[in-house]
Amino acid sequence: MSRASLAKDPREVAGMFDAVARRYDLTNDVMSLWQVRMWRAVTRATVAARPGMRVLDLAAGTGTSSVDYAADGAQVVACDLSAGMVAEGRRRHPEIEFVVGDATALPFPDADFDVVTVSYGLRNVQDTAAALAEMARVTRPGGRLVIAEFSTPVHAAFRRLYRFYLGTALPAAGRLVSSNADAYGYLGESILAWPDQEALAALIQDAGWRGVGYKNLSGGIVAIHRATKPGIPADAAAPTAPEA
């Protein structure tokens, strides 16, 4: 079975997700005890997609979140490193534009999107700082960033229990419900190695984003980070014509 290492070589990561594409969404429901649906609803509300808005959904997988943004009226581009995930997404949601792309070298022009969002995928990128800078590049001035990612539980007792789950129970459960149990071993390891809420906020700030904040969900198992690209939107910057 395919498994990525914590070095996060893009080919390894893409291969691992190629192998689990068909059952990925169902497995996530089961492994999160269906909490992922609540996390997705909060992320959707934070993105606040609406008609006339262009949204880039990175690490979009099979397009589960992309469909929500499209339903809210936005023009959505779903981008993922895994060709297998993109193929499955196109099969399920032919109305959504899917693109194979690396978050550290996005195939989009500057200032192309009103919102860039990534759910549970930034952790799998080889160079987090480069990815955050690329997200800023393709976002218009005044546009927003929304990141949903696994994080660090706030309370010490819960944190110890969660670490046991990630290191022991999650890989065991993965062997029962997933087509690639090794992927869930990697999942637990990658979450344990990931920066906590404040450290990720600092990385986002260092990449040039401003107004950085976050909201903890499920006691800090997940955190929703948000930020704004500095600058005045092009439409707001246009001079007003003088009255006759």
KEZAFI-135546 format. One record per residue: y, x, z of N, C-alpha, C, O in turn; chain. Coordinates in steps of 0.1 Angstrom, whole numbers, plus 5000, padded with zeros to 4 digits. Each point is the difference from the previous one (the first is absolute). Layout:
R    n.Y    n.X    n.Z   ca.Y   ca.X   ca.Z    c.Y    c.X    c.Z    o.Y    o.X    o.Z   ch
R      Y      X      Z      Y      X      Z      Y      X      Z      Y      X      Z    A
...
This chain:
R    n.Y    n.X    n.Z   ca.Y   ca.X   ca.Z    c.Y    c.X    c.Z    o.Y    o.X    o.Z   ch
R   4988   5008   5000   5012   4992   5000   5013   5009   5000   4999   5011   5005    A
R   5011   4984   4989   5013   5007   4999   5008   4999   5013   5000   4989   5006    A
R   5005   5022   4999   5008   5000   5012   5011   5011   4998   4998   5011   4995    A
R   5014   4985   5009   5012   5009   5000   5000   5008   5013   4995   4995   5010    A
R   5009   5018   4989   5003   5008   5012   5014   4998   5005   5008   4993   4993    A
R   4995   5012   5019   5013   4998   5005   5010   5009   4992   5012   4999   5003    A
R   4983   5010   4988   5009   5007   4991   5007   4991   4990   5010   5003   4995    A
R   4984   4985   5003   5005   4989   4992   5003   5005   4985   5010   4996   4995    A
R   4980   5011   5000   5001   5003   4986   5001   4987   4992   4991   4991   5002    A
R   5018   5007   4989   5002   4988   4993   4987   4995   4993   4997   4988   4999    A
R   4995   5022   4995   4988   4996   4993   4990   4994   5010   4992   4991   4997    A
R   5007   5015   5015   4990   4995   5010   5004   4987   5005   4992   4991   5001    A
R   5021   5007   5001   5005   4987   5005   4998   4989   4990   4995   4989   5003    A
R   5008   5014   4984   4998   4990   4990   4985   4997   4998   4997   4988   4998    A
R   4995   5022   5002   4985   4998   4999   4995   4991   5011   4991   4991   4998    A
R   5013   5011   5014   4996   4992   5012   5003   4986   4998   4992   4991   5002    A
R   5021   5006   4994   5004   4986   4998   4994   4994   4988   4997   4988   5000    A
R   5000   5020   4989   4993   4994   4989   4986   4995   5005   4996   4989   4995    A
R   4998   5017   5014   4986   4997   5004   5000   4987   5009   4990   4993   5000    A
R   5021   5003   5006   5000   4988   5008   5009   4989   4995   5002   4990   5007    A
R   5002   5011   4981   5010   4990   4994   4995   4986   5001   5008   4991   5003    A
R   4980   5007   4993   4995   4986   4999   5000   4992   5013   5004   4988   5000    A
R   4992   5019   5011   4999   4993   5013   5011   5004   5010   4999   4997   5011    A
R   5011   5010   4984   5010   5005   5009   5007   4990   5008   5001   5001   5012    A
R   5004   4988   4982   5008   4990   5007   4991   4993   5010   5005   4997   5012    A
R   4983   4999   4985   4991   4993   5009   4997   5009   5012   5000   4996   5011    A
R   4997   5017   4986   4997   5009   5011   5012   5002   5009   4998   5001   5012    A
R   5014   5000   4983   5012   5001   5009   5001   4988   5009   5004   5002   5012    A
R   4994   4986   4983   5000   4988   5008   4991   5002   5012   5004   4997   5012    A
R   4983   5006   4985   4990   5001   5011   5003   5011   5010   5000   4998   5012    A
R   5004   5014   4983   5002   5012   5008   5012   4998   5009   5001   5006   5011    A
R   5009   4986   4985   5012   4998   5008   4999   4988   5008   5010   4996   5007    A
R   4979   4997   4993   4998   4987   5007   5010   4990   4995   5006   4992   5007    A
R   4997   5009   4980   5010   4991   4993   5014   5002   5004   5009   4993   4996    A
R   4994   5017   5012   5014   5004   5004   5008   5004   4988   5012   4998   4999    A
R   4981   5007   4990   5008   5005   4989   5008   4989   4993   5010   5003   4994    A
R   4985   4985   5007   5008   4989   4994   5013   4997   5007   5010   4997   4994    A
R   4990   5004   5020   5012   4999   5007   5010   5012   4997   5012   4998   4998    A
R   4982   5014   5001   5008   5012   4997   5007   4998   4986   5011   5004   4998    A
R   4981   4991   4993   5005   4998   4986   5011   4989   5000   5010   5002   4992    A
R   4989   4988   5016   5010   4990   5000   5013   5005   5006   5011   4997   4995    A
R   4989   5012   5015   5012   5006   5005   5006   5010   4990   5012   5000   4999    A
R   4980   5007   4994   5005   5009   4990   5007   4992   4989   5010   5004   4995    A
R   4983   4985   5001   5006   4992   4989   5014   4995   5005   5009   5000   4992    A
R   4992   4995   5020   5013   4995   5005   5011   5012   5000   5011   4997   4998    A
R   4984   5015   5005   5009   5011   5001   5005   5004   4986   5012   5004   4998    A
R   4979   4996   4992   5004   5003   4986   5010   4989   4995   5009   5004   4993    A
R   4988   4984   5011   5010   4989   4997   5003   4999   4985   5011   5000   4996    A
R   4978   5000   4996   5001   5000   4985   5007   4986   4996   4998   4990   5007    A
R   5009   5011   4982   5006   4988   4995   5003   5001   4985   4999   5011   4995    A
R   5004   4978   4999   5002   5000   4985   5011   5010   4997   5010   5001   5007    A
R   4988   5007   4982   5010   5010   4995   4998   5013   5006   5007   5010   4996    A
R   4984   4992   5013   4997   5012   5007   4988   5008   4993   4990   4993   4997    A
R   5012   5020   5002   4988   5008   4996   4994   5007   5011   5007   5007   5008    A
R   4980   4991   4994   4993   5006   5011   4989   5009   4995   4992   4996   4992    A
R   5008   5016   5014   4989   5009   4997   4990   5000   5012   5004   5004   5011    A
R   4984   4992   4986   4990   4999   5011   4990   5012   4998   4992   5000   4991    A
R   5010   5011   5017   4992   5012   4999   4988   4999   5008   4999   4992   5010    A
R   4990   5015   4986   4987   4999   5006   4996   4986   5000   4994   4995   5010    A
R   5009   4998   4979   4998   4985   4999   4985   4996   5000   4997   4988   5002    A
R   4994   5021   4996   4986   4997   4999   4997   4989   4990   5004   5002   4988    A
R   4990   4987   5016   4996   4990   4990   5012   4990   4999   4998   4990   4993    A
R   5013   5012   5013   5012   4991   4998   5001   4989   5009   5008   4991   4998    A
R   4985   5009   5014   5001   4989   5009   5014   4998   5005   5005   4988   5000    A
R   5002   5022   5003   5014   4999   5005   5010   4997   4988   5010   4993   5001    A
R   4987   5013   4988   5008   4998   4988   5001   4986   4996   5011   4995   4996    A
R   4978   4998   5005   5000   4985   4996   5010   4993   5009   5006   4990   4995    A
R   4994   5013   5018   5009   4993   5009   5015   5002   4996   5008   4991   5000    A
R   4995   5022   4996   5014   5003   4996   5004   4992   4987   5011   4995   4999    A
R   4979   5005   4992   5002   4992   4988   5002   4985   5002   5008   4994   4994    A
R   4984   5001   5016   5001   4986   5004   5014   4997   5006   5005   4988   4999    A
R   5001   5022   5007   5014   4998   5005   5011   5002   4990   5012   4998   5003    A
R   4984   5004   4984   5009   5000   4989   5004   5014   4995   5007   5000   4990    A
R   4989   5011   5016   5004   5013   4995   4992   5004   4988   4989   4995   4997    A
R   5016   5015   4996   4993   5007   4989   4993   5012   5007   5007   5009   5005    A
R   4980   4991   4995   4992   5009   5008   4993   5010   4991   4994   4996   4990    A
R   5006   5017   5013   4992   5010   4994   4990   5005   5011   5005   5005   5010    A
R   4982   4994   4987   4990   5004   5010   4995   5014   4995   4995   5002   4989    A
R   5007   5008   5020   4996   5014   4996   4990   5006   5010   5002   4998   5012    A
R   4988   5008   4983   4989   5006   5008   4995   5012   4994   4999   5001   4988    A
R   4997   5009   5020   4994   5012   4995   4986   4998   4994   4996   5008   4992    A
R   4997   4982   5014   4986   4998   4996   4999   4991   4987   5004   4989   5000    A
R   4990   5017   4989   4999   4992   4988   4990   4989   5002   5001   4989   4994    A
R   4989   5012   5015   4991   4990   5004   5007   4988   5006   4997   4988   4997    A
R   5012   5015   5013   5007   4989   5006   5009   4993   4990   5001   4987   5000    A
R   5006   5020   4991   5008   4994   4990   4992   4992   4991   5005   4989   4996    A
R   4984   5015   5000   4991   4992   4991   4996   4987   5006   5000   4990   4994    A
R   4996   5011   5019   4996   4988   5007   5012   4991   5002   4999   4987   4999    A
R   5013   5018   5004   5012   4992   5001   5004   4993   4987   5003   4988   5000    A
R   4996   5019   4989   5003   4994   4987   4990   4989   4997   5004   4989   4994    A
R   4983   5012   5010   4990   4990   4998   5003   4988   5008   4999   4988   4995    A
R   5005   5014   5017   5003   4988   5009   5013   4994   4997   5002   4987   5001    A
R   5008   5021   4996   5014   4995   4999   5007   5004   4987   5008   5009   5000    A
R   4988   4986   4989   5005   5005   4987   5015   4997   4998   5006   5006   4991    A
R   5000   4986   5018   5014   4997   4999   5009   5010   5006   5012   5000   4998    A
R   4981   5010   5009   5008   5010   5007   4999   5013   4992   4990   5003   4994    A
R   5021   5004   5005   5000   5013   4993   4995   5011   5010   5005   5003   5010    A
R   4984   5003   4986   4993   5011   5007   5002   5013   4993   4999   5001   4988    A
R   5004   5010   5020   5002   5013   4995   4992   5010   5008   5000   4999   5012    A
R   4993   5010   4982   4994   5011   5007   5010   5011   5002   5007   5005   4991    A
R   4996   4999   5022   5010   5010   5002   4999   5007   5014   4994   4994   5009    A
R   5011   5018   4992   5000   5008   5012   5013   4998   5007   5011   5002   4994    A
R   4989   4995   5019   5012   4998   5007   5009   5012   5001   5012   4998   5003    A
R   4983   5014   4995   5008   5012   5000   5006   5003   4987   5008   5009   4999    A
R   4989   4984   4990   5006   5002   4987   4999   4986   4993   4993   4998   4990    A
R   5016   4993   5014   4999   4986   4995   5005   4999   4985   5009   5007   4996    A
R   4983   4985   4996   5003   4999   4986   5011   4990   4997   4998   4991   4992    A
R   5013   5009   5016   5011   4991   4998   5013   5007   5000   5002   5011   5006    A
R   5008   4983   4987   5014   5006   5000   5007   4999   5013   4996   4992   5009    A
R   5015   5015   4993   5008   5000   5012   5006   4986   5002   5003   4993   4990    A
R   4998   5003   5022   5007   4988   5004   4995   4987   4993   5007   4992   4995    A
R   4980   5007   5004   4993   4990   4992   4997   4987   5008   4997   4990   4994    A
R   5002   5012   5020   4995   4989   5008   5010   4996   5011   5007   5009   5005    A
R   4992   4979   4999   5008   4995   5011   4993   5003   5014   5007   5002   5010    A
R   4980   4997   4989   4992   5002   5012   4988   5009   4996   4993   4997   4990    A
R   5004   5013   5018   4987   5007   4999   4992   4998   5012   5005   5001   5011    A
R   4983   4994   4988   4991   4998   5012   4987   5006   4998   4995   5001   4989    A
R   4999   5003   5022   4987   5006   5000   4992   4996   5013   5006   5002   5011    A
R   4982   4993   4987   4992   4995   5011   4987   5008   5002   4992   5000   4991    A
R   5007   5008   5020   4988   5007   5003   4996   5010   4990   4988   5003   4998    A
R   5022   5002   4995   4997   5010   4989   5008   5013   5002   4995   5010   4995    A
R   5016   4990   5012   5008   5012   5002   4991   5011   5007   5002   5012   4997    A
R   4990   4983   5012   4991   5009   5008   4990   5008   4991   4996   5011   5004    A
R   5002   4984   4984   4990   5006   4991   5006   5010   4990   4993   5006   4992    A
R   5021   4995   5008   5007   5008   4991   4999   5015   5005   5002   5002   5012    A
R   4997   5007   4978   4999   5014   5004   5013   5006   5006   4999   5008   5009    A
R   5012   4988   4986   5013   5005   5004   5009   4988   5004   5006   4994   4991    A
R   4994   5003   5022   5008   4988   5004   5015   5001   4997   5006   4991   4995    A
R   5000   5021   5008   5014   5002   4997   5003   4998   4985   5010   4993   4997    A
R   4982   5012   4994   5003   4999   4986   4999   4985   4996   5008   4996   4991    A
R   4982   4997   5014   4999   4986   4997   5012   4992   5004   5005   4991   4993    A
R   4999   5011   5020   5012   4993   5005   5013   5003   4991   5008   4992   4998    A
R   4993   5021   4998   5011   5003   4991   4999   4994   4986   5010   4995   4995    A
R   4978   5004   5000   4998   4993   4987   5003   4985   5001   5006   4994   4991    A
R   4990   5000   5021   5003   4986   5002   5016   4998   5000   5005   4990   4995    A
R   5002   5019   5011   5014   4999   5000   5006   5002   4986   5009   4993   4996    A
R   4985   5016   4996   5005   5002   4987   4999   4988   4991   5010   4997   4993    A
R   4979   4995   5008   4999   4988   4991   5006   4988   5006   4999   4989   4994    A
R   5007   5012   5018   5007   4988   5006   5015   5001   4997   5006   5010   5001    A
R   5000   4978   4996   5014   5000   4997   5008   5002   5013   4994   4998   5011    A
R   5018   5007   4988   5009   5001   5012   5001   4986   5007   5002   4990   4993    A
R   4996   5010   5020   5000   4988   5007   4987   4993   5001   4998   4990   5007    A
R   4992   5015   4985   4987   4994   5000   4992   5004   5013   5005   5008   5008    A
R   4983   4986   4994   4993   5001   5012   4986   5006   4999   4994   5000   4989    A
R   5002   5006   5022   4986   5005   5001   4993   4992   5011   5006   4998   5011    A
R   4982   4998   4987   4991   4993   5010   4987   5007   5000   4993   5000   4990    A
R   5003   5006   5021   4987   5006   5002   4992   4994   5011   5004   4999   5011    A
R   4984   4996   4985   4990   4995   5010   4989   5011   5001   4994   5003   4990    A
R   5004   5002   5022   4990   5010   5002   4994   5000   5014   5007   4996   5010    A
R   4981   5008   4991   4994   5002   5013   5008   5010   5008   5005   5009   4995    A
R   4995   4988   5018   5009   5009   5009   4993   5002   5013   4987   5000   5001    A
R   5021   5002   5010   4994   5003   5013   5003   4989   5010   5012   4997   5002    A
R   4978   4998   5004   5002   4989   5010   5009   5005   5011   5000   5012   5004    A
R   5008   4979   5001   5011   5004   5010   4994   5003   5014   5004   5009   5006    A
R   4987   4983   4998   4995   5001   5014   4988   5010   5000   4991   4999   4992    A
R   5008   5009   5018   4991   5011   5001   4985   4995   5000   4992   5006   4993    A
R   5005   4984   5015   4987   4995   5001   4995   4994   4987   4989   5003   4996    A
R   5020   4990   4998   4996   4994   4986   4999   5011   4990   4991   5000   4991    A
R   5017   5011   5010   4999   5011   4991   4987   5007   5001   4994   5004   4990    A
R   5001   4998   5022   4987   5006   5002   4989   4992   4994   4991   5005   4994    A
R   5009   4982   5009   4990   4990   4994   5001   5001   4985   4989   5000   4993    A
R   5023   5000   5001   5001   5000   4986   4995   5013   4994   4994   5000   4989    A
R   5008   5011   5017   4995   5013   4995   4985   5000   5000   4993   5005   4991    A
R   5001   4989   5020   4985   4998   5000   4995   4992   4988   4991   5003   4993    A
R   5016   4986   5004   4997   4991   4989   5001   5008   4987   4990   4999   4992    A
R   5020   5008   5006   5002   5008   4987   4989   5011   4999   4995   5002   4989    A
R   5002   5004   5021   4991   5012   4999   4986   4996   5001   4991   5008   4994    A
R   5005   4981   5012   4986   4996   5002   4996   4987   4994   4991   4999   4991    A
R   5016   4990   5013   4997   4987   4996   5003   4997   4985   4992   4994   4993    A
R   5019   5011   5002   5004   4997   4987   4990   5006   4990   4996   4993   4991    A
R   5000   5020   5010   4990   5005   4990   4987   4993   5001   4993   4998   4990    A
R   5003   4998   5022   4987   4992   5002   5001   4987   4993   4991   4995   4993    A
R   5020   4998   5009   5002   4987   4993   5001   5002   4985   4995   4991   4992    A
R   5011   5020   5003   5001   5002   4986   4986   5001   4994   4999   4996   4988    A
R   4992   5010   5019   4986   5001   4994   4994   4986   4998   4991   4999   4992    A
R   5014   4991   5016   4994   4987   4999   5006   4991   4989   4993   4992   4993    A
R   5020   5010   5005   5008   4990   4991   5005   5006   4987   5004   4993   4991    A
R   4997   5021   5008   5006   5006   4989   4990   5005   4990   4989   5005   5004    A
R   5016   4996   4983   4992   5006   4990   5001   5015   5001   4992   5008   4993    A
R   5017   4997   5015   5002   5015   5001   5004   5002   5015   5012   5001   5003    A
R   4978   5001   5005   5002   5002   5015   5009   5012   5003   5007   5000   5009    A
R   4991   5011   4982   5007   5012   5003   5015   4998   4999   5008   5007   5006    A
R   4997   4983   4986   5014   4997   4998   5006   4996   5014   5012   5003   5002    A
R   4980   4990   5006   5005   4995   5013   5000   5011   5010   5007   4999   5010    A
R   4984   5011   4988   5001   5012   5009   5014   5007   4997   5007   5004   5009    A
R   4996   4998   4978   5013   5006   4996   5011   4991   5006   5010   5006   5004    A
R   4989   4981   4995   5011   4991   5004   5003   5003   5015   5012   5002   5003    A
R   4978   4998   5006   5003   5003   5014   5006   5014   5002   5010   5001   5008    A
R   4985   5009   4985   5005   5013   5002   5015   5001   4995   5008   5007   5007    A
R   4995   4987   4982   5013   5001   4994   5010   4992   5009   5012   5005   5001    A
R   4984   4984   5006   5009   4993   5009   5003   5009   5012   5012   5001   5005    A
R   4978   5005   5001   5001   5008   5012   5010   5012   4997   5007   5005   5009    A
R   4992   5000   4978   5008   5012   4997   5014   4996   4995   5009   5009   4998    A
R   4995   4978   5001   5012   4996   4995   5011   5000   5010   4998   4998   5012    A
R   5015   5005   4984   5011   5001   5009   5002   4986   5007   4997   4989   4994    A
R   5008   5011   5018   5003   4988   5007   5013   4994   4995   5006   5005   4990    A
R   4998   4984   5016   5012   4992   4994   5012   5008   4999   5007   5000   4990    A
R   4997   5007   5021   5012   5008   5000   5000   5012   4990   5010   5003   4993    A
R   4978   5003   5006   4999   5011   4991   5001   4996   4985   5006   5007   4992    A
R   4988   4981   5005   5001   4995   4986   5015   4996   4998   5005   5002   4989    A
R   5001   4992   5020   5014   4996   4999   5009   5013   4996   5009   4999   4992    A
R   4988   5012   5015   5007   5012   4998   4997   5005   4986   5010   5005   4993    A
R   4978   4994   5002   4997   5005   4986   5007   4991   4990   5005   5006   4990    A
R   4996   4981   5012   5008   4991   4991   5014   5004   5000   5007   5001   4989    A
R   4999   5001   5023   5014   5004   5001   5003   5014   4992   5009   5001   4993    A
R   4981   5008   5009   5002   5013   4994   4999   4999   4984   5005   5009   4993    A
R   4988   4981   5002   4999   4998   4986   5012   4994   4994   5001   4998   4988    A
R   5010   4999   5020   5012   4995   4994   5003   4985   5003   5010   4995   4996    A
R   4980   4998   5010   5002   4986   5003   5009   4999   5013   5000   5009   5008    A
R   5006   4979   4993   5009   4997   5011   4997   4987   5006   4993   4991   4994    A
R   5012   5006   5018   4997   4987   5007   4985   4999   5003   4995   4989   4999    A
R   4998   5022   5005   4986   5000   5002   4996   4993   5013   5006   5002   5010    A
R   4985   4988   4989   4995   4994   5012   4986   4995   4998   4994   5001   4989    A
R   5000   4995   5022   4986   4995   4998   4997   4989   5010   5006   4999   5010    A
R   4983   4994   4987   4995   4989   5009   4985   5002   5002   4993   5002   4990    A
R   5003   4998   5023   4986   5002   5003   4993   4986   4998   5005   4990   5004    A
R   4983   5011   4991   4991   4988   4999   4987   5003   5007   4995   5011   5000    A
R   4999   4979   5006   4987   5001   5007   5000   5012   5010   4991   5008   5001    A
R   5020   4993   5007   5001   5010   5010   5003   5014   4995   4998   5010   5007    A
R   5005   4991   4980   5003   5014   4994   4988   5004   4991   5001   5012   4995    A
R   4989   4980   5004   4989   5004   4990   5006   5002   4986   4997   5009   4993    A
R   5013   4982   5004   5007   5001   4987   5015   5000   5004   5004   4993   5009    A
R   5004   5014   4983   5015   5000   5001   5006   4997   4986   4995   5006   4990    A
R   5014   4986   5010   5008   4997   4987   5013   5008   5001   5009   4996   5008    A
R   4992   5014   4984   5012   5008   4999   5009   4995   4989   4995   4995   4989    A
R   5018   5005   5013   5010   4995   4990   5011   5010   4999   5004   5006   5010    A
R   5003   4995   4979   5011   5009   4998   5008   4995   4987   4995   4992   4993    A
R   5017   5014   5006   5008   4997   4989   5005   5013   4993   5002   5010   5006    A
R   4998   4989   4980   5006   5012   4993   5015   4999   5000   5006   4990   4997    A
R   5000   5021   5008   5015   5000   5001   5006   4998   4986   4995   5004   4990    A
R   5018   4991   5010   5007   4998   4988   5003   4985   4998   4995   4992   5006    A
R   5014   5006   4985   5005   4986   4997   4992   4995   4988   5000   5007   4989    A
R   4994   4981   5011   4993   4995   4989   5010   4999   4988   5012   4998   5001    A
R   4982   5004   4987   5008   5001   4987   5008   4987   4998   5011   5001   4996    A
R   4983   4987   5007   5007   4988   4998   5012   4999   5010   5010   4994   4996    A
R   4988   5011   5016   5011   4999   5010   5011   5010   4997   5011   4998   5003    A
R   4985   5013   4990   5010   5010   4997   5008   4997   4988   5010   5007   4998    A
R   4986   4984   4994   5008   4996   4988   5014   4995   5004   5001   4992   5009    A
R   5009   5013   4984   5014   4996   5003   5002   4985   4997   4995   4995   4990    A
R   5013   4999   5018   5004   4986   4997   5011   4999   4990   5010   5007   5001    A
R   4988   4985   4989   5010   4998   4989   5013   4994   5006   4999   4991   5008    A
R   5013   5015   4989   5012   4994   5005   5003   4986   4995   4996   4996   4989    A
R   5010   4996   5020   5003   4986   4996   5011   5000   4989   5009   5009   5000    A
R   4990   4982   4991   5010   4999   4989   5013   4995   5006   5010   4998   4993    A
